[in-house]
């Protein structure tokens, strides 16, 4: 689908370049949608995919809601240290910002992510950032 060529290229990059311990953060998705696309297309696990799907398989757990809240918080907080702390807590290695994240959180979030994460790949409107290594 040419409407998602940027995301497809980013997913291919993740599949080819992320190591076996990689975890990608992308906007939590709506069930049976194109959301959570990078994880689905690359095989790299994500912090939270389709939350409704997770709850159906695991029951209505606080853990699913917590992961969704924390994923949203990484994209929306103005505090870089809080975002990085959450990324380290969940062992996230890469953060995606593309059409889904822009639609959900706004385009300014992409600019803010550049202030504390390093972009490692860009495909049109989709950027993959690497999370700094946890110094512990």
N, C-alpha and C positions, 0 to 999 in steps of 0.2 A: 504494500500500500504506500504510494508515494507521499501521502499526507504525513506519514510517520517515518520518513527516510532518515531524519536526524536521529530519532530515538533508536532506530534499527542499527544505524552505524555506531552509536554509543554502546548498544548492547553487544555488538560484535567486538568492539574494542575491549569491553569488560571481559568477555569470554576469552579473548586472546591474551590479555595483559594482567588480569587480576589473578592473584595466587589462590591456592586452595582454601586459605583461611579468610578470604575476602568476604565482606558484608557490605552491601550497598544500601544507602538510605535514599528512598524516593517517596513521593507523596503517597500516603496510604490510599488504597483504591476502593472504588465502588465495585460490588460483585458483578461478574459477567460483563466487565467493561475492558477497555484497553489500558486501564490503570495497572500499576505494578508491572509495567511492561518491561522494564530493563531486567528485572530479576527473572521474569518468565522467559524472556528471549535469550538471556545470557547463561542462565543456570546459576548465577551468583545469588546466594540467599539475601533476603532483605529483612530489615527490622520488623516490618509488619506489611503484609500484602493486603488482601481483601479482608477487612476486619470482620464483616458478616460471615464470610466463609470460615475464618478462624474460629469464631464463636460457635458456628454450627458443628464443627468437628470437635472442639474442645469444651463446649458448654460456655455459658455466659460468664467468663472468668474476668476477674479484675486485671489479670496480666495482659489480656488483649487490649482492654481499654487503656491501661497504663502505657503500653507500647505505642498505641495510636496517639495518645496525648503527648508523649515525649517526642515522637516523630514530628508532630505539628509544632511543638515547642522549639525544636532545633531550627525549623524554618522561620519561626515568627519572633523569637526572642531578640531583643536588642543587645543582649549580653553575650558576647562571644565566648567568654569563659564558661558560662552555663551550657551553651551549645556544645562546646568541645568536651566538657565533662560528661554530658549525656552520650555523645558519640563514643567516648572511651568506655563508659559503663556498658554499652551494648556491643562493644568491639567492632564498631562500624569503621570500615577502612576507606570507603568512597561515598561521596554525596553527589546525587544527581540534581541538576536543575535544568528543566526543559519545559515543554508545553504543558504538561500536567501540573508541575509545581508552579509555573507562572499563572495558570488559570486558577489554581487554588489559593495561592499566597500573594500573588502580585509580582510584577516585574522587578520591583525594587529589592526583593529578596535576593535575586541573583547578584546584584551589586554588593549587597551586604555580605554574602558568602565569600566574595572575592577579598573582603577585608581580613578574613581569618583562616581561609582555606586556600590551598594551592590548586589552581586548575591544571589538570594533566592531559585533558583531551577535550576538544570542542568540535562539534558537528552541527553546523547551522545554529539553531536555537538551543541546542542541548549541550551542556557542559558537564563534565565529570571532574569533581574535585577529589583530591586525596586528603585524608584526615592526618594531622600531625601525629607522630608516634607518641604514645603515652609515656611520659618520662619516669614512671614509677619503677 
